[in-house]
Amino acid sequence: MISVLLADDQSLLRDGFRALIDREPDMQVVAEAADGVEAVALARQHCPDVVLMDVRMPRIDGLTATRQVLALPQPPKVLVLTTFDRNEWVYDALRSGASGFLLKDVRASQLTDAIRTVAAGEALLAPSITRRLIEEFVRAPRAEAAGPASGSALPPAGTLTEREGEVLRLIAAGLSNAEIAARLVVGHSTVKTHVNRILFKLGLRDRTQAVVYAYETGLVRP
């Protein structure tokens, strides 16, 4: 059962999300937060698998709350939801460690599928908006850009084997493990092993950070 924490300052939206999620047989809402401070406190208390995090909330915003939630001893996956399609928010959400970014006008099935995707440890990279925004920010890198996993310098891509570099490029292209396996004509478990080794060698938290890394280091270019 996938446990979900809802963090949104609009009670009507929380009610709607709860209704959609609780009707699914494999997931349930365990808590609701009306602001960023509550989101962090409830994430610490309930240890949910996934947090649906709004960006604009009182006290502290969703991006700050995301960073604090992911610093907890048992960090959940974070799926950022917003009504605003602002480039800097998407990019900052990914750099903060969020596993995905969705606009609130997605269909119900897209939302629940997204929750399952990030709960399984994969990044929500399929939507074209996410890839486009990453590419846009890479074209004009910001002065404060640093490693996606921390404020330290980016680790060298040379630590990867040739096949691991190939897998990283395909991850950055938005391919799932199954799609990578089909492309490389290998087993799904083999791809999963490669992904885990890539994350470990580069000190990255998840696939989303791997994508940001690939673009920021120039391993993949728009």
Residue pairs with C-beta under 8 A, 6 or more apart in sequence:
1 26
1 27
1 28
2 26
2 27
2 28
2 49
2 50
2 115
2 116
2 119
3 27
3 28
3 30
3 46
3 47
3 48
3 49
3 50
4 21
4 27
4 28
4 29
4 30
4 48
4 49
4 50
4 51
4 52
4 115
5 29
5 30
5 31
5 32
5 33
5 39
5 42
5 43
5 46
5 48
5 50
5 51
5 52
5 76
6 14
6 17
6 18
6 29
6 31
6 32
6 33
6 52
7 32
7 33
7 35
7 36
7 38
7 39
7 42
7 51
7 52
7 53
7 54
7 57
7 62
7 65
8 14
8 17
8 32
8 33
8 34
8 52
8 54
8 57
8 81
9 34
9 35
9 54
9 56
9 57
9 58
10 54
11 34
13 54
13 104
14 32
14 34
17 29
17 52
17 111
18 29
18 32
20 108
20 111
20 112
21 27
21 28
21 29
21 111
21 112
21 115
22 28
22 29
24 112
26 116
27 112
27 115
27 116
27 119
30 46
30 48
31 42
31 45
31 46
31 48
32 42
33 39
33 41
33 42
34 57
34 58
35 57
35 58
35 59
35 60
36 57
36 58
36 59
36 60
36 61
36 62
36 64
36 65
36 68
37 59
37 60
37 65
39 51
39 53
39 57
39 62
39 65
39 69
40 60
40 65
40 68
40 69
40 72
43 51
43 69
43 72
43 76
44 72
47 74
47 76
48 76
49 76
49 77
49 119
50 76
50 77
50 78
50 79
50 115
50 118
50 119
51 66
51 69
51 76
51 77
51 78
51 79
52 79
52 81
52 115
53 62
53 65
53 66
53 69
53 78
53 79
53 80
53 81
53 98
54 62
54 80
54 81
54 82
55 61
55 62
55 63
55 80
55 81
55 82
55 84
55 89
55 93
56 62
56 82
56 84
57 65
60 68
62 80
62 82
62 93
63 80
63 89
63 92
63 93
63 96
66 78
66 80
66 93
66 96
66 97
66 98
67 96
67 97
69 75
69 76
69 78
70 78
70 96
70 97
70 205
77 99
77 118
77 119
77 121
77 206
78 96
78 97
78 98
78 99
78 118
79 98
79 99
79 100
79 101
79 102
79 114
79 115
79 118
79 124
80 89
80 93
80 98
80 100
80 101
80 102
81 101
81 102
81 103
81 104
82 89
82 101
82 103
82 104
83 103
83 104
83 105
85 103
85 129
87 133
87 136
87 137
89 101
90 101
90 129
90 130
90 133
91 133
91 134
91 137
93 101
94 101
94 130
94 134
94 148
94 208
94 209
94 211
94 212
95 148
95 212
97 205
97 206
97 208
97 209
98 208
99 118
99 122
99 123
99 124
99 206
99 207
99 208
100 114
100 117
100 118
100 123
100 124
100 125
100 130
100 208
101 124
101 127
101 129
101 130
102 110
102 111
102 114
102 124
102 127
103 129
106 114
114 124
117 123
117 124
118 124
121 206
121 207
122 176
122 177
122 207
123 206
123 207
123 208
123 210
123 211
124 130
124 208
125 131
125 171
125 174
125 207
125 208
125 211
126 174
126 176
131 174
134 211
134 212
134 215
135 215
135 222
136 222
138 215
138 216
138 221
138 222
139 222
141 216
145 216
146 152
146 153
146 154
147 153
147 154
147 155
147 203
147 213
147 216
148 154
148 204
148 209
148 212
148 213
148 216
149 202
149 203
149 204
149 205
149 209
149 213
150 203
154 213
154 216
154 217
155 201
155 202
155 203
157 165
157 168
157 202
157 217
157 219
159 201
159 202
160 168
160 198
160 201
160 202
163 184
163 194
164 194
164 197
164 198
164 201
165 219
166 184
167 180
167 184
167 191
167 194
167 195
167 198
168 198
168 210
168 213
168 214
168 219
168 220
169 214
169 219
169 220
170 179
170 180
170 183
170 184
171 180
171 195
171 198
171 207
171 210
171 211
171 214
172 210
172 211
172 214
172 215
172 219
172 220
173 220
174 211
175 183
177 188
177 191
177 192
177 195
178 188
180 191
181 187
181 188
181 190
181 191
184 191
195 207
195 210
198 204
198 210
199 205
199 206
199 207
199 209
199 210
202 210
202 213
204 210
204 213
213 219
214 220
215 221
215 222
